Every structure is written in C-alpha cells, then in structure tokens.
Amino acid sequence: MDRRTLVITGASDGIGAAAARQLTGQGLRLLLVGRSPEKTAAVAQETGAEHFVADFARLEDVRRLAAELSAATAEHGIDVLANNAGGIFGDRTPTADGFEKTFQVNHLAPFLLTHLLLPRLLPGGASVVNTSSVAHRLFGHLDLEDLDNARRYRPRKAYGDAKLANVLFTRSLHAKFHDQGLSSAAFHPGLVRSSFSAGSASSMRWFYHSPLARLAPMISPEQGGATLAWFLTGVPGSTWTSGRYYDQDRPTARVNPQADDLALAEGLWQRSAELVGLPGTC
C-alpha cells in the first residue's frame, strides 16, 4: 500500500514543526514547507521528511512551490494539505505583489497554493486543513472593498480578517469540492506559547511576550502540534466534519457571524481569485 502523503506549510517552527515530529515513524510521507532554509532543513533532517522553501510574502514563491510539490507528488498525489503558515505583522507594508502582508501570507498565498495543487488533491479525495485562530471572532470583520485594510489599518484587525478568511475559505472548499471527495476544516490551535507576534506592533505582541502570558491558559507548541496532527491523521466524516471550524479538537458554534455568510464566502473566493490571477470561476 502506498504511503499517505502529507504537506505541511509553516513547518520550520511552532506547531507545524511539532506536528511533523509527532508524525515521524507512522509510515507517512511528509513534505515540509518553511520560509527559513536552515530551520526547515533541520526539521526535515530530524523527521526524515522532504523539505521545500517558500516565502509566502512572494506569490512567485508560491507558484514555484506548487510546481515543485506537483512534480514530487505526480505519481500518487497528495492526501492532506495543511495550510499552517501565517503570522501577525507590524506596520502596513505591502508585499512585492502589492498586497498587505498579513492578508497575503495568511490567506492569499494558501488560497493560491491550494488551487494550484487541486489536480493532486481531488483524485484521491484529499483533506485540506487550515490553521485559523480565535482572532477571527474577536477582531475580524471583512470588507470585500477593503481587504487590505487601507482605510484604517491595525495589526490585530488585519490578522483577525485573515483568520476569518481562512474559515470562509474552508466553507467554500467544502461547498465547491466535497461532492468530488475533498474535505476541509479550519481550527484554532489554542494560545500557543511560541515566537508568535514577535515581529508585530500589535497589543498581541505585548500579551504573548509579557509576564501576563504566564497567567493565561497557554499551551506548548507540542500540544498545538498534537491538535494539528489529529486533523492530519483523522478520517473526515468520522474524526472530524468537513466544512466546520474547531476550537482545538472540538467543533464550536462560537464563530464570527460573518463566518456563516455564504454570499461573503463566495465574494471572497471570487475576489481572491482575481487578485492572484486565477480564473474568476475557479
């Protein structure tokens, strides 16, 4: 029997690296993606995985990554794609592609990557797991006419919007492709004790890296990685339900009201496709 093939982005650190370590020795083919060549190679060597390097702040990197992953999985396809890369950033500095960095790294890049990998995902009835955040409910409010938050930028608002986009993307993947065998889920991994927000100017940096963080119900990267690994090795329809948002490994109805707006989900889909240069009806 062929080994199941799992692609994990954001795998050079945090819960992506932790999940890769926990999945080692289970007979899986792990393809790890990270921004740092050194850190990604180190995790790959430790876990016996294959590794790829891409900076999601450059859509050219995403297209190259998709081509490399497609070539590497041409024979047996991809069983699970974990869109785990992301982060919160500082000032509103546009990427080389002209988009606000938080929105591009957290949403546009995984949106593009997933679409380019669909020929490897659909034939085998794959799963797409999107790492979102409770920030989607606390801070997010999407405006399709201002996805870059040009009118009033705040780091935590931009992050909340991007994580809300992850949930809406999950809903759309389910609606458009579940009848072809694709399953999708989004989840909040918990408040993970890590370097998250270290480069941000938001209040989240102050919280995560202040003495108050010791008083919060924070978890280790290993605990967050275990939740990610649970989704990656689970069976859709049995372990977890396609199209749902989870608080760690528990389905929850506590979501941003916009997360259930199917018209908004479709509008975001079409607008995102336009921004990254995909056909509008993709």
VENJO-V222565 format. One record per residue. RES is the residue in three letters. PSI is psi in degrees with one decimal (* if undefined). OMEGA is omega in whole degrees, -180 to 180 (none if undefined). D_CENTER is the distance of its C-alpha to the mean C-alpha in whole Angstrom. Layout:
res = {RES | RES}
psi = {PSI | PSI}
omega = {OMEGA | OMEGA}
d_center = {D_CENTER | D_CENTER}
This chain:
res = {MET | ASP | ARG | ARG | THR | LEU | VAL | ILE | THR | GLY | ALA | SER | ASP | GLY | ILE | GLY | ALA | ALA | ALA | ALA | ARG | GLN | LEU | THR | GLY | GLN | GLY | LEU | ARG | LEU | LEU | LEU | VAL | GLY | ARG | SER | PRO | GLU | LYS | THR | ALA | ALA | VAL | ALA | GLN | GLU | THR | GLY | ALA | GLU | HIS | PHE | VAL | ALA | ASP | PHE | ALA | ARG | LEU | GLU | ASP | VAL | ARG | ARG | LEU | ALA | ALA | GLU | LEU | SER | ALA | ALA | THR | ALA | GLU | HIS | GLY | ILE | ASP | VAL | LEU | ALA | ASN | ASN | ALA | GLY | GLY | ILE | PHE | GLY | ASP | ARG | THR | PRO | THR | ALA | ASP | GLY | PHE | GLU | LYS | THR | PHE | GLN | VAL | ASN | HIS | LEU | ALA | PRO | PHE | LEU | LEU | THR | HIS | LEU | LEU | LEU | PRO | ARG | LEU | LEU | PRO | GLY | GLY | ALA | SER | VAL | VAL | ASN | THR | SER | SER | VAL | ALA | HIS | ARG | LEU | PHE | GLY | HIS | LEU | ASP | LEU | GLU | ASP | LEU | ASP | ASN | ALA | ARG | ARG | TYR | ARG | PRO | ARG | LYS | ALA | TYR | GLY | ASP | ALA | LYS | LEU | ALA | ASN | VAL | LEU | PHE | THR | ARG | SER | LEU | HIS | ALA | LYS | PHE | HIS | ASP | GLN | GLY | LEU | SER | SER | ALA | ALA | PHE | HIS | PRO | GLY | LEU | VAL | ARG | SER | SER | PHE | SER | ALA | GLY | SER | ALA | SER | SER | MET | ARG | TRP | PHE | TYR | HIS | SER | PRO | LEU | ALA | ARG | LEU | ALA | PRO | MET | ILE | SER | PRO | GLU | GLN | GLY | GLY | ALA | THR | LEU | ALA | TRP | PHE | LEU | THR | GLY | VAL | PRO | GLY | SER | THR | TRP | THR | SER | GLY | ARG | TYR | TYR | ASP | GLN | ASP | ARG | PRO | THR | ALA | ARG | VAL | ASN | PRO | GLN | ALA | ASP | ASP | LEU | ALA | LEU | ALA | GLU | GLY | LEU | TRP | GLN | ARG | SER | ALA | GLU | LEU | VAL | GLY | LEU | PRO | GLY | THR | CYS}
psi = {136.9 | 145.1 | 144.1 | 139.1 | 122.9 | 130.0 | 126.2 | 116.5 | 163.9 | 38.2 | 8.3 | -8.7 | 177.0 | -144.8 | -24.4 | -46.5 | -39.9 | -42.6 | -42.0 | -42.6 | -40.0 | -23.7 | -8.7 | 138.3 | 7.5 | 12.7 | 23.2 | 152.3 | 112.0 | 127.5 | 110.0 | 138.2 | 132.3 | 165.8 | -34.5 | 119.2 | -42.5 | -49.4 | -38.8 | -41.9 | -36.9 | -43.0 | -39.5 | -42.5 | -39.4 | -34.7 | -6.4 | 24.0 | 166.4 | 152.0 | 152.7 | 149.5 | 131.7 | 141.0 | 113.6 | -6.0 | 1.0 | 109.1 | -23.3 | -38.7 | -39.5 | -42.4 | -41.3 | -43.1 | -45.6 | -40.1 | -41.0 | -42.4 | -38.0 | -41.3 | -38.7 | -20.9 | 21.1 | -32.5 | -42.6 | -4.8 | -174.0 | 130.9 | -36.3 | 133.1 | 119.3 | 106.9 | 87.4 | -14.8 | 144.3 | -176.8 | 170.9 | 140.6 | -174.2 | -119.5 | 162.1 | 83.6 | 124.0 | 151.1 | 177.8 | -22.2 | -5.3 | 8.3 | 155.5 | 133.6 | -42.5 | -44.4 | -41.0 | -50.6 | -41.0 | -28.7 | -57.9 | -41.8 | -50.9 | -31.1 | -48.6 | -46.0 | -45.8 | -44.3 | -42.9 | -22.6 | -0.5 | -38.3 | -22.3 | -16.4 | -42.9 | -41.8 | -33.1 | 9.4 | 55.5 | 173.8 | 143.9 | 120.0 | 121.1 | 122.2 | 110.1 | -146.9 | 153.1 | -17.6 | -23.9 | -33.4 | -35.7 | -36.0 | -12.5 | 139.7 | 101.2 | 137.8 | 112.5 | -20.6 | -4.5 | 55.0 | -23.7 | 0.7 | 42.2 | -27.4 | -40.8 | 85.6 | 131.9 | 135.2 | -45.7 | -30.2 | -44.3 | -40.5 | -44.5 | -40.8 | -43.6 | -39.0 | -31.3 | -39.3 | -36.0 | -42.4 | -43.5 | -36.7 | -40.2 | -46.3 | -44.3 | -39.8 | -43.0 | -47.0 | -37.9 | -30.5 | -2.3 | -32.8 | -9.3 | 6.3 | -8.0 | 138.4 | 152.3 | 148.7 | 153.7 | 148.5 | 152.7 | 119.8 | -5.7 | 172.3 | 97.9 | 130.3 | 103.9 | -166.7 | 10.2 | 136.3 | 6.4 | -30.7 | 14.6 | 155.1 | 13.3 | 169.3 | -20.3 | -32.6 | -44.1 | -40.8 | -50.1 | -26.4 | 28.4 | 166.6 | -24.0 | -26.8 | -28.5 | -20.9 | -14.9 | 158.5 | 63.7 | 154.3 | 165.4 | 160.0 | -32.1 | -38.7 | -44.0 | -39.0 | -32.8 | -36.8 | -44.4 | -44.8 | -34.4 | -42.6 | -41.7 | -30.7 | -4.6 | 169.4 | 113.1 | 137.2 | -13.8 | -62.3 | -46.4 | 162.6 | 128.7 | 141.6 | -2.8 | 159.6 | 136.7 | 141.7 | 103.1 | -118.4 | 21.0 | 126.4 | 142.1 | 145.7 | 0.3 | 83.7 | 163.0 | 134.1 | -31.4 | -19.3 | -20.9 | 8.9 | 98.6 | -30.7 | -39.3 | -41.4 | -43.6 | -39.3 | -40.5 | -41.7 | -51.8 | -40.1 | -40.9 | -42.4 | -41.7 | -44.2 | -36.3 | 3.9 | 27.9 | 158.0 | 141.0 | -23.9 | 18.3 | *}
omega = {180 | 175 | 174 | -178 | -179 | 175 | -180 | 174 | -176 | -171 | -179 | -176 | 172 | -174 | 177 | 178 | -180 | 178 | 179 | 179 | -177 | -180 | -180 | 178 | 180 | 178 | -179 | 171 | -177 | 175 | -173 | -180 | 177 | 180 | -178 | 179 | -176 | -177 | 180 | 179 | -179 | 179 | 179 | 179 | -180 | -173 | -177 | -177 | 168 | -178 | -178 | -177 | 177 | 175 | -176 | 173 | 177 | -178 | 174 | 176 | -179 | 179 | 177 | 178 | -179 | 179 | 180 | 179 | 179 | 179 | -178 | -176 | -175 | -174 | -172 | 177 | -179 | 180 | -180 | 172 | 177 | 175 | -172 | -179 | 178 | 179 | 174 | -172 | -173 | -177 | -179 | 179 | -179 | 175 | 176 | 180 | 177 | -179 | 175 | -168 | -179 | -179 | -179 | -174 | -176 | -176 | -173 | -179 | 177 | 175 | -180 | -179 | -179 | 180 | -179 | 179 | -178 | 178 | 177 | -177 | -171 | -175 | -177 | -179 | -174 | 174 | 173 | -178 | -177 | 176 | 179 | -178 | 172 | 177 | 179 | 180 | -175 | -171 | -171 | 168 | -174 | 172 | -176 | 179 | -179 | -178 | 180 | -179 | -180 | -175 | -178 | -175 | 168 | -175 | -177 | 175 | 179 | 179 | 178 | 178 | -178 | 179 | 172 | 176 | 176 | -179 | 179 | 177 | 177 | 178 | -177 | 177 | 178 | -177 | -174 | -170 | -177 | 179 | 174 | 175 | -179 | 176 | -179 | 176 | 173 | -178 | 171 | -175 | -174 | 177 | -172 | 178 | -175 | 178 | -179 | 176 | -178 | 180 | -176 | 175 | -175 | 176 | 179 | 176 | -180 | -179 | -174 | -173 | 176 | 177 | 179 | -179 | -180 | -179 | -178 | 179 | -178 | -179 | -180 | 173 | 179 | 178 | 176 | 178 | 178 | 177 | 177 | 179 | 178 | 177 | -174 | -179 | -178 | 180 | 178 | -177 | 178 | 179 | 179 | -173 | -179 | 178 | -175 | 171 | -176 | 168 | -167 | -179 | -178 | 175 | -178 | 175 | 180 | -178 | 171 | 180 | 180 | -178 | -180 | -179 | -175 | 177 | 177 | 179 | 179 | 178 | 178 | 179 | -177 | 179 | 179 | 178 | 179 | -176 | -178 | 174 | 176 | 177 | -176 | -179 | -177 | none}
d_center = {29 | 26 | 23 | 20 | 17 | 14 | 11 | 9 | 7 | 8 | 11 | 14 | 14 | 13 | 12 | 10 | 14 | 15 | 14 | 15 | 18 | 19 | 18 | 21 | 24 | 23 | 24 | 20 | 19 | 16 | 15 | 13 | 12 | 12 | 14 | 17 | 19 | 21 | 19 | 17 | 20 | 21 | 19 | 19 | 23 | 23 | 21 | 23 | 19 | 19 | 17 | 16 | 16 | 14 | 14 | 11 | 14 | 16 | 15 | 18 | 16 | 13 | 16 | 18 | 15 | 15 | 19 | 19 | 16 | 19 | 22 | 21 | 20 | 23 | 25 | 23 | 20 | 16 | 16 | 12 | 9 | 6 | 3 | 3 | 5 | 7 | 10 | 13 | 16 | 19 | 22 | 21 | 21 | 20 | 18 | 21 | 19 | 21 | 18 | 17 | 15 | 12 | 12 | 11 | 9 | 7 | 8 | 10 | 9 | 6 | 9 | 12 | 10 | 10 | 13 | 15 | 14 | 16 | 19 | 18 | 16 | 18 | 22 | 21 | 19 | 16 | 13 | 9 | 7 | 4 | 4 | 7 | 10 | 14 | 14 | 13 | 16 | 18 | 18 | 16 | 19 | 18 | 21 | 20 | 23 | 21 | 18 | 18 | 20 | 23 | 26 | 25 | 22 | 21 | 18 | 17 | 18 | 15 | 13 | 13 | 13 | 10 | 9 | 11 | 10 | 7 | 10 | 12 | 10 | 10 | 14 | 15 | 13 | 15 | 18 | 19 | 18 | 19 | 22 | 22 | 20 | 16 | 15 | 11 | 10 | 8 | 9 | 11 | 11 | 14 | 16 | 15 | 18 | 17 | 17 | 14 | 16 | 19 | 19 | 19 | 22 | 21 | 22 | 19 | 20 | 24 | 23 | 20 | 23 | 26 | 29 | 27 | 24 | 26 | 28 | 24 | 23 | 20 | 19 | 19 | 16 | 18 | 17 | 14 | 13 | 16 | 14 | 11 | 14 | 15 | 13 | 13 | 16 | 17 | 19 | 18 | 21 | 22 | 20 | 17 | 17 | 16 | 15 | 15 | 13 | 14 | 15 | 14 | 16 | 18 | 18 | 19 | 20 | 20 | 17 | 18 | 21 | 19 | 16 | 19 | 20 | 20 | 22 | 19 | 17 | 19 | 20 | 16 | 16 | 19 | 19 | 15 | 17 | 20 | 18 | 17 | 20 | 19 | 22 | 22 | 22 | 20}
